[in-house]
């Protein structure tokens, strides 16, 4: 359980979506806890540990020590760790990716992106709200049906309506044609003090308008600047195409993301780290 003081501490320092319980507790299905500088989520039989410190410099030994203390206390059957590095005992399995960040201080929309925004704005109007219509849910279903997604990703997508209902900082940005058809929408989180999180982007295949995603991201950035955020966390690289979109906006890699899932037991993670010295 997170206390009010801990909630304030997380809100002030969170820079990743996974650190922010308003989002991550819902999509993970776990109850949030704070262990020193680290957030973790506990559900029956499973512990998800976010190995990125809320403050200070990342040190793998400190992360591993805190993780092992949480495992000893909670005794989960399965642990999922996300962190900048994965201790050697956990092997090289799991995913590898990179977070992108867009700094807002002095930010100006790049010229080529401005052209795409102007192109899209001739056909689309953007409105923000907090509810999903049947059209929104249809685009999510279409996204899921046309891609090879991991089961965990499908679970997150299924819990989007629940997340929007639970988080006061979550907003939906919808782009519609002059006839009212939904061309695409984004979901972003503005609850943290210093960051906005660019979480989801869905586009219509039927009402495809060039520049839709640019127009939507421009609105997210505008709201983030009005809220005096330092930066927008643009999420993970995911693919070359997604990385190109983020980089053309000025987004840059700022944190490595590694993950591993394991069952506790055997030599400790810390022992494996010490063996490298």
N, C-alpha and C positions, 0 to 999 in steps of 0.2 A: 504494500500500500504506500502511496506517495502522500506525504503530508503537504499542507498548504505552503509551508516554507520551501520544501523540496520542489514543489510545482513551480514556484517563482524562480528558484535557482535554475531549473531546467529551461524554463521559458526565456530567461535572460541569456543563457549560454548555448542553447541548441543551435547547431549548424547543419545537422543532417535530419532528414525526415524520420529515420529510425530512432533518433534520440527523443522525439517529440511524442509523448503519450497520446495526445489528442488524435493523432493519426495512427501511430504504430500499435497502440494497445488494441484498437478496433480491428485493424487488418490482420494482426497476429493472433487475436483471440486470447491474449495473455494479460495478466495483471501486472502493471508496471511497478518496479522497485528501483531504488537508487542505492548503489554500492560505491561509496567514495565519489569519484568523478564519473562513474559509469552507470548507464541505465540498462536494466534487463527486464525481461517479460517472462512471467511464469504462468504456465497452464498445466493441467494434469499430465504429469509424466514428461513435460518438456520445459526447458529453459532456453530462451533466446537472449544471448549476451551481446550487447553493442559495445565492442571493444575500442571505441573512440572516446577519449576523455572529453568531458564537457569543458574543462579548463586545463591549461598547462600543456606541456609537450608530451607526445606519445612515447612511452617506453614499454617495449614488449614484456619485459619481466614484471613490471608493475601491473600491466593488464592481466598477465597470466596469474599472478598472485591473487588479484581481486576476483578473477573468474573462478579459481579453485576454491576460494573461501565461499563463494556463492553456491558452488556445486556441493561442497561439504554440508552447508547449511540446509539446502533445499532438497538434495538427493534426487535429482531428476533422472528418469530413465534415458533421456536423450538430450543432447545439448547442441544448439546451433550457435556458432560464433561468427560474427562479422567484425572485421578489424583491418587495419592497414597491412598487417602481416599475420601469418598463421604460424604458431609454434611448430617446430619440426616433428614432434610426436604425433601431431594431427595430420601429417602428410601434406601432399600437394593437391588433394581433392577439392571439390567445390568450385565455386565460380571465381573469376577474376575480372575486375572491371575498374573503372575510374570515374570519380565524381567530377562534374563540371560546375564551375562557379562563374557568375557574371557580376563583376564589381560595378556598383552604381554611382560611385563618386566620380563626377565629371563625365558620366556616360552619355554618349550621343549615338543615336541609331545609325548604323553604317549606311552609306549612300545606296548600295545595291538593295539593301533590305527596305529602305524607304520606298524604292520603286515598287517592290512587291506589295508593300502595305497600301500604297496608292492604288495599285491594280485591284487588290481585293476589296478595298473600301468603296469602289465604284459599284460593286454588286452586293456587298454584305453590310449588315449592321450588327454590332456587338452589344450584348446586354449581359449584365452579371446578376446572378441570383444564387439561391442556395438549394433549389430543388431540381430533381431530374424528372423529365417527362418520359412518356413512352418512347419518344424519338431518341432521347439520350440513351435510354436503356437498349434501344435497338442498335445504336452505333457500337455500344460496348459488346453486345452479343455478336455483331458482325465482326468486330475486331477479334474476338475470341475464336470464332468459327474459321477464320481465314489464316490463322497463325498457329505454328507449333509452339505451344506455351507449356512451361512446367506447371505442375499441379499447384504449387505454391502461388504462382502468378495468377492462375485462374481463381484461387481462393480470394486473393486480394481484390480482383476485379468484381467478384460477387459481393464483396463487402463494402463497395464504394457507397451505396445508398446509406448504409448504417454509419459509415464514417462521416458523411455530410450531415447527418442528423445529430451526431455526437459532438462535432467540433465547431465552436463558434467562429473560428478563424478560417474556415474552409469556404471557398467561393467557386462557383461555376461560371465560366465565361463562354457564352454561346454566340456563334456567328450564324445569322440567318439571311437567306436571300430576300429580295423584295417581296416574293410571294409567301414568305414565312417558313420556308423549308430549312431545316437544320443542316448547315454545311459542315459544321464541326464544332467541337467544344473542348475547352481545357478545364482542369481542376487544379487550383493552387491553394496553398496553406499560408496564412499570414499571421498565425498566432505567435510565433517566436519574436522576440524583441528585435533582433538584428537581421534576421534572414526572412525571406519569403521562399517557399518551396514549390517549384514547378513539378507537379506530380503526374498528371495524366494529359494526354492529347489524343483525341479521337476525331477522325474525319470521315465524311460521307463519301462513298464511291459514286453514288448517284448524283449528288449535288456538289460535284467537285469544282472548286473555284481556286485557281492559282493564287497563292499567297495567304490562304486561310490561316495556316498555322502561324505565319508571321504577324498577321493582324491580331490574332488572339494573344500571342506572347507580348506584343506591344502594349496591350491593355493590362496584362499582368505586371509588366515593368512599370507602367505609369502608376498603378496602384501601390506598388512597392516603394516607389520614390515618394509618393504622397505620404506613405506611412513612415518615411525616413529610415527605411531599411538600408543596411550597408551593402547587401548583395542578394542575388537570387541564386539559390542552389538549383541548378538546371537538371540535377539527377545524373544518372549513370550514362556512360557512353553508349552502351547497348549494341550498336552496330555502326559501320562506317557512314551510312546515310544519316542516322540520328546525330552522330558526332559532327558531320558536316553542317547540319542545321544549327547546332549549338555554337560551333566555331565561327560561322558566318555572322552571328550576332555578337561575337566578341567573347564568348564563353571560353574558359581555359581550364585544363585539368588542374585540380588542386588537392585531391586525396586519392590514394589507391584504396580499392575495396577488394577484400578477400573474404572468403567464407569457407566454413567446414562444419559438417554435422558429425557427431560421434556419440558413442555411449561411454559414460565415465567408467573408469576402472584401469588397473594396471599402473605403470609408472606415472608420476605426476607430470604435468606440462612443464612445471618449473624445473624438474630434474632434466628434462630434455634440453631446456634452454641452457642450464648450467654445463651440460655436457659439451656445448659448442665453445665454451670459453677455453 
